[in-house]
């Protein structure tokens, strides 16, 4: 199983190039793709749920994906490219 640090690095290397996501947006994805809710993602990153929603809006716009499940699928597909 991939730990969160490895997942973050993989996402940074693969997704950032494809979608121009910021480092923080990738951090949000790395926690989200581990199956956590937005509330838990916020707690783990030390920010409010509103901030996570703001990051999610940017992620959706940059990836042309419009729901959380599609974004998680996007992450998983990127991981399979390794």
N, C-alpha and C positions, 0 to 999 in steps of 0.2 A: 504494500500500500504506500502511496506517495504521501509524505507529510506536507504540511502547509507551506513550509519554506521551499521545498522542491517544486510544489505546485505553482507557487508564486513565480519562481524563476522560469519554469516552463511557459507559463502564461505570458510572462514578460517577453521572452524570446520569440514566441510564436504569434501571439495575438496582437501585441503592440505593433508589429510590422504590418499586419493585415488591416488594422482598424484605427490606428493612430490614437489609442487610448493612453491616458496619462498614467503615471506610476500609481497614483492613488486609486484610479478606476480599476486598475489591474489588481491592486490589493483587495478591493471590494469583491471583485470576481473570484479571487483565489479563496476567500472565505465562503462566499455564496455557493461556489461549486462543490464545497464539501457537504452541502445539504442543509446548511443553517438557514434559519428564517432571517428576514431583514432586521428584526429586533436583536437577534443574537449577533448578527454581523456588526451592527452598530455598537453593541456592548464590547465585542472583541476588539474593535478598532478605536474605541474610546470616543465615539461621536454619537450624535442623535440619529434617530430613525429618519428624521426629516433630511439630514445630510446624506444618508445612504440613499434615500429616494431621489435626491438631487443628482448624486453620482449615477444612479440607475437611469435617470432621464438622459444623461450624457452618453452613457454606454449604449442605450437603445438607439439614440440618434446616430452615433458613430458606426454602429454595426448594422443598422437597418433592421433590427429585431425589436419586437414590440411587447414581448411578455417574458417573464422571469424564466419559464421553462425553455423557451427558445434560446435564451442567453446561456443557460446551463448546458443545453445541447451543443451550442457553439463552442463552449469551453471543452466539453468532452471530445468533440471532433478534433479540436486542435491538439488535444493530448494524444490522440490516436495517430497523429502525423509524425510523432517522434519515433 
